[in-house]
Amino acid sequence: MAVYDRCHLPTVTSQWKALKSELSEFIEDTSLVEAWDVLHSAGRLFWKVTGIPLQLLAFPTVHKHGERYALHGCIRSQRNCGGKCCIISQKQM
């Protein structure tokens, strides 16, 4: 996520939009996976406002994002990726 965040600087506004998006997805597909995603987004918004990394409590989503980034350079699902991801090599981290 740190690599992704360097590419896509998180702001309070972007985190609020992400939370609203995840809430919409949860309403459409009420599932445990979507609940973890909502918790993760809420935690990232809380982190952006307070500096406390509460999003780490949503480990299933953190793990899922890490796997996606390692596989195709984006934490978003292929369905939701806007194609604006930058891939940074491990050497630049």
C-alpha positions in Angstrom: 0.0 0.0 0.0 2.9 2.4 0.7 4.1 2.0 -2.9 0.6 2.5 -4.2 0.1 5.5 -2.0 3.3 7.1 -3.4 1.7 6.8 -6.8 -1.8 7.9 -5.8 -1.4 10.3 -2.9 -4.2 9.7 -0.5 -6.2 12.7 0.6 -9.1 13.0 3.0 -11.3 13.6 -0.1 -10.0 10.5 -1.9 -10.4 8.4 1.1 -14.0 9.7 1.7 -14.8 8.8 -2.0 -13.3 5.4 -1.5 -15.4 4.8 1.6 -18.6 5.8 -0.2 -17.7 3.6 -3.1 -17.1 0.6 -0.8 -20.4 1.3 1.1 -22.3 1.2 -2.2 -20.6 -2.1 -3.1 -21.5 -3.5 0.3 -25.2 -2.5 -0.2 -25.2 -4.2 -3.6 -23.4 -7.3 -2.4 -23.8 -7.7 1.4 -21.0 -10.1 2.2 -18.1 -10.6 4.6 -15.6 -9.7 1.9 -17.3 -6.4 1.2 -17.6 -5.7 5.0 -13.8 -6.1 5.3 -13.4 -3.6 2.4 -15.7 -1.1 4.1 -13.7 -1.5 7.4 -10.5 -1.0 5.4 -11.7 2.1 3.7 -13.0 3.6 6.9 -9.7 2.8 8.6 -7.8 4.6 5.8 -10.0 7.6 6.2 -9.4 7.5 10.0 -5.6 7.1 9.3 -5.6 10.1 7.0 -7.3 12.3 9.6 -5.5 11.0 12.7 -2.3 9.3 11.6 -3.4 6.1 13.3 -3.2 3.1 10.9 -6.6 1.6 11.8 -6.9 0.1 8.3 -4.5 -2.6 9.3 -7.3 -4.2 11.4 -8.9 -5.2 8.1 -6.1 -7.7 7.4 -8.1 -9.7 4.7 -8.4 -6.6 2.5 -4.8 -5.5 3.2 -3.6 -9.0 2.2 -5.9 -9.0 -0.9 -4.5 -5.5 -2.0 -0.9 -6.6 -1.5 -1.5 -9.7 -3.7 -3.2 -7.7 -6.4 -0.4 -5.1 -6.4 2.3 -7.8 -6.6 0.5 -9.5 -9.5 -0.5 -6.6 -11.7 0.7 -3.3 -10.1 -2.7 -2.1 -8.9 -4.5 -2.7 -5.6 -7.9 -2.4 -7.4 -9.7 -5.3 -9.0 -9.3 -5.5 -12.7 -13.0 -4.5 -12.9 -12.3 -1.3 -11.0 -8.8 -0.4 -12.1 -8.8 2.8 -14.1 -5.5 2.0 -15.9 -3.7 4.9 -14.2 -1.5 2.7 -12.0 2.3 3.2 -12.0 4.4 0.2 -11.3 7.4 0.9 -9.2 10.2 -1.6 -9.0 11.3 -3.0 -5.7 14.7 -1.1 -6.1 12.9 2.2 -6.0 11.0 1.4 -2.8 
